[in-house]
Amino acid sequence: MVCRVAIVGAGWAGLACAVELADAGCSVDVFEASRTLGGRARAIALEGLTVDNGAHLLIGAYTETLRLIAKVGAGKTAFLRTPLHLEYPGRCRLAAPAWPAPWHLVWALLTAQGLRWREKLAALRFMRALNRCHFRLPRDYPARRLFATQPEALRRFLWEPLCLAALNTPPAEASAQVFLNVLKASLAGKSADSDLLFPACDLSRLFPEPAAAFVAARGGRVLRGRRIRSLAELSHYDQRVIAVAPQHLATLAPELAASFSFTWQPIATCYLQYPAGTRLSFPMLGLSGYPGQWLFDRGALCGQDGLFAAVISGAGAWQSLSHAALAKAIHDEVASLLPKLPPPRWSRVIVEKRATFACTPNLARPATATAVPGLWLAGDYVAGEYPATLEGAVRSGIAAARSILQATGL
């Protein structure tokens, strides 16, 4: 007898779950309220272009995400892949060669531009100390305390930006242990784990759309524009997976939502359209001023010539600015990198107010299994080693699928 599974939500977690179950022979129906697949990492239309609701960067350590992207048919051409490269023009530049670990990281630190020798050695000693303790802390605490004794240049151009980008939570509030989980996966494994993978297409085409086609080819369905308002609508299914953002869980399963509580962190993405031919020296550069953090060249990545995307992670003073003022401030930062740069032809700011949960120390996150038989949770907020990243979402979907297969003996 075929196991019938309903999945509510066609974000990366829900579709990862659907792909794994459909591949195992289950009958899968995915219900998505929106017409666009991808949840909080999806394509949107803007000024006649298809862009993303927020810029996302993958790394080589995202093994499960990359495995599923390959499984549903997206190949290596879906990404521009490069060894680790972090650059703040005129201030700091760290670039790793394609060497075996740990020599790729050692060389990157020793040859980093903008860092003094004592700062380079301090970074190496820091990583060695983390290796000795296997990247585990006796107890969790704010991440800023973790690298408080590191030189100021390392904090400003390495540890704090990496922490904020990975956890989307200011380092003064972020979990040191979860940050160490990310460092261990990306910098302490194989050299390829620290590679940067820039999507060469919009996020919906990178995985959600191919995943939906994969499920449909195996007899499943992805039903767009279909909002589920009560789990009673799904009572005829053998197993059910809730894969919506946690703030929507209260509508479907209030008894589950009441058992945990999150606060939220925003992400802003500012798109700036400059004249054709406007390019950065590298597809992603750090912005060391205010308020931008990272700048992506979509002309180099997606063929959208002259279009830049600036990302701001986590709460901050930028939230008090109007969209016009925020775009002007970011343009000023970009102009400091590219002399004689004219004002953008147009700009748009997209803010996801609840982009991720605040990844704070000792945060209680719900398990995949619930107290309700046959009901499972999937999403980047579900308990796991990763923060609210694409890899965290995908791993949660895989965990839900494997739990169902185990529970049903498939």
N, C-alpha and C positions, 0 to 999 in steps of 0.2 A: 504494500500500500504506500502510495506517494504521500510524503509529509507536506501539508499545505501551510505556508508561512506568509503572514502579512507583515510588512515593514512600513512604518509610518515615518516618512521623511526621506527625500532623495538627495541628501547631502552626501558628503564623502563617506561618512560612517554608514549610513543606510545602504548606499550602493556597494560599499565594500562587503557588507554582510550579504547583500543580494547576490553578488558575483560568486562568493564562496558557496552559498547554498545552492544556487542554480547549477554550479559546476559539479556539485555533489548529487544532483538529481532531484532536488526538492522543487516543488511547485511554488513559485515566488510571485507575490503581488506587492508592488511598491506604490504607496500612495503619497503624492506630493501636492501640496496646496498651490504652489507656484507653477507657472508654465516653464520656468527655467530651472534646470537641474544644477545642483552644486551647493545649495544652502548658503552658508556664509563665505563660500569661495566659488564664485560663479561669474559668468559673463553678464555684462550689461551693455546697452546701446548708449552711445554718447557722441553727439555731433557727427552722426553718420558713420561712426566707427564702432567696432565691437571691442570693448576693453573689459577690465575686471572691476568688481566692486572693491577690491583691494589688491595691491601687489603682493605676490607670494613668491618666496624663494625656497627651493628644496635643497637638501644636501644629500650627499652620497649615503649617509647613515640611515636615510629613510627607506630601508630595505623592503618593508612590506608595501609601502606605497608604490615603489618602483616595480615590485613584483606584480602587483595587480594592474598597474598601467600597461606593463608588457603583456599580461595575460589577456586583457581586453583588446589588444591589437595596436596600441600606440608604441612605436619603436623609439630608437635612439634619436630620431629626428624631432621628437617632441620637445627636446631640450637643447640648449646651448650649455655644454658641460665644460667646466674649467677647474683646475686645481684651486685650492683656497687662495683668495685674493681679497684683502681688505685695504681700502685706500681712502685716505682723506687728503685730497690734493694739496701739496705744499706743506703738509703737516706730518703725515704718517703714512707709510705704505709697507704692507706685509704681504709677500707673495710666496707660495710654496711651489717647489718643483714637483714633477711627477716621479718622485722617488719613493722607495719603500718606507714605511713607518718604522721608527719615529724620526728618521733622518729628514723627512720632508718638513716636519714641524721645526726641528732643530735649525735647519738651514733657513727657514722662513723667519724665525726669530733672530738668528744671528745676523742676517743680512737686511733686517727691517730698516727702512729709511725713517728718520725722524725720532729714533730711539737711541739713547746713549747706551754705552756698554753695560753700565750698572743696571739699566732698565731691562736690557735683553737678558742678562744673567738672572735678574730677579724673576722674570717670566719663566725661564727654564727651571729655576728652583721651585717656583710655585707649582708647575706641572709635575715635577718629580715628587713633591710632597703629596700631591693628590693621588699620584700613582701608588705611592707607598700605602696610603689608607684606602686604596681601591675605590676612590671617589665616594666614600661613605662617611657620613658624619655621625658622631654619637647621638646628637640631637639636632633638629632643624632650627634655623634662625634666619634672619634677613640676609640676603645675598651680599649686600654692601659690606657687611661685617666680614665676609669671607675673604674679600680682597682689599680690606681697609689698609693693610700695611704695604700694599703694592705701590710703586711710584705713581705719581699723579698722571703721567703720560699713559701708563698702562691702564689705569682705571678709566681714563677719558676716552682712549682710542681703541681699547680692546675689551676689557672685561665688562664694563658697564654697557656699551652698545650691544655686545653679544647677549648679555642677560636680558636687556630690554627687548631686543628683537625676538629672542626665543620664548620668553615667558609673557611678553606683552604686559609686564608689570614693573613699575619703577623699582630699581635695585634696593632701595630703602625698605620696600615692602615685600619683595619677591622671595620665594623659597630658595635658600642656598642649596638644599639637597636636590631639588628638581633641576636647578641650574647645573649642578655637578652631573646629574644624569645625562644632560644634553652634552656637556663637555666630554664625558666619558665616551659617549656614542660617536661624537664627531671628531674629536682630537686625539683620543687615546686608542683608537682601533686601527684599521687598515688606512693607508694613505688615501684611498678612494673615498673613505667615509667622510672626509672633510671637503670633498669636491663641492663646488657650487653648481646647482642645476637650475638654470633660468628657463621657465616655460617659453617655448617658441610659438605658442598659440594661446587663445583665451582659456581660462580655467575650466569652463564647462566642456570644451572640446578635448582638454587634456585627459580627463578621466570620466566625469559623469556621463557624457553622451555616449562614448564607447562602451561604458559599463551597462547603460540601458540597452544598447544594441546587443551586447553579450547575453544579458538576461533574456531578452525577447527571443534570441536565436535558440534558446534552450527551453522555450515554452512559457517563460514568465511574462509578466506585464509590469510596465512602469506607467502609472496612471497620473498624468499631469492635470493640474487644476482640480484636484480631488482632495478636498479638505476632510479629514476625519475629526469629528467633534466628540465622539465618545467611543471607548473601546467596545461598547456593546455592538457597534456596527461590524466588528470583526470577530464576533463570537463563534462564527462557523469555521474559523481557521484553527489548525492544530497548535500552532505557535505564533506568537506576536512579538514584534520588536518595535520599541519606541525609539526612534532615531531623530528626534527633533531637538532644537535648542532647549536647554533646561528651563528657560523662562516660559516655554509653551507646555511644559510637562504638567503644570497644575490643572490645565483644562482637561487633559486626557486621563491623568491618574493623580488626583489631588492627594491621595494617601501616600504616594511615593514622594511627591514634591515636598510634602511637609517634613520629610525625614532629613533634609539637608538644606543648607542655605549658602548662596554665593553672593559676592559682590562682583561688580563688572568693571571691565576696562575697555576703553574705546580704541579704535584705530581710524585715522584719517588718511585718505589718499588724495593728493592734489594732482590733477592732470594739467599740464601746460603744453600748449601747442605752439612750437616755434617754427620758423621757416624751414623748408626742406633742406637737408644737408647739415642741419645742426646736430652735432654728435658729441658724446662724451668720450674721454680717453679709454674708458672701460665701461661695460654695460651697467655696472652698479658702483656708485661712489658714495662715500660718507659725507654728510653735511655737518660741519663742526660748529655751525652757528646756531641760530634760533629762528624758526621752530622745527625745521626739517631734520630728519635723521638719515634717511637713505634716499638716493636718487637713482631711478632706473631709466635707461635709454630704450624705449620701446621701438625705436627705429632699428637699433642693432639687434633687438630680440625678436620682434614680431613684424618687422617691415613697415611699421607705422612711422614714417619718416618725420623727424623733428618733434615727436611726441615724447615728453618726459613724464614720469610718475614719481612724485615725492611721497614718502611714507612717514607718518608720525605714529609711533606706538605708545600706548598707555596714556593715562590722564596727565594733564599739565596745564600750564598757563595758556597754552594755545586755544583751549576751549572757550576762553573769553573773547576771542577774536571773531569778527564776522567772516564769512567765507571769502569775501572780497579782500579783506585785510590779510587773511591767512595766505591767500594766493599771492598777494603783493609781497609779503614777507619772504615767501619761498622763492619767488622770482628774484628777489634781491640776493638771496643766497646763491642761486644758480648763476646769476650775472657775475658774482665774485669769482666763479670758476671759469667763465667764458667771457673774456673781455669783448666789449662792443656788442653784446647780445641785446637785440631789440626786445621790447615787451612782447609777451606771448600774444598770438592772434586770438586765442580764447583760453580760458581756464575754468576748471570745475573742481569743486571739493566734494568728496563723498565721505561721509562719516558713518561708521558703524558704531553706534553708541554702546551696544552690548556685543562687541566683537568677540571677547573671550571672558572667561572668569578670571578674577584676580588670583594669581597663583601664589598664595601666601604660605608661610611656614605651617606645617602640620595640618594642612587643609584636609578636611574629611570629604572624600568624594565617593559617590555611590558605587556599588558593585554592579557587575553585568547582570547577575541573577537578582531577581526580586522575590519578595515573599509571596507573590501571586504565581501559581503554577502556570508554566507556559508563557510567561511574560518576561521579557528581557530588555535591558537598556543598552543603547549604543550612542556614542557621541564623544567629542573630545574632552568632556567634563567627567566621564566615567573613570573610575580608579585605574591608574596605570603609572608607569615610570615617566611618561612624557607630559609636557604642558599642553595647552590648547593649540596644537599644530595639526597640519594635515596628516602627519604620521600618527599622532595621537588619535585622531578621528578614525583613520583607517584601521589601526590596531584594535580599537574598540569594536568596530564592525566585525572584524575577523574573530575576535573573542566571542561575540554574541553568536556568530554562525557556528563556531566550533562547539560552543556550549549546547546549542540546539542539536547538532549532530550527535554529540555524546549522549544527551538526555533521551534522544529518540532511537539510539542504537544504530544510526545510519553510518 
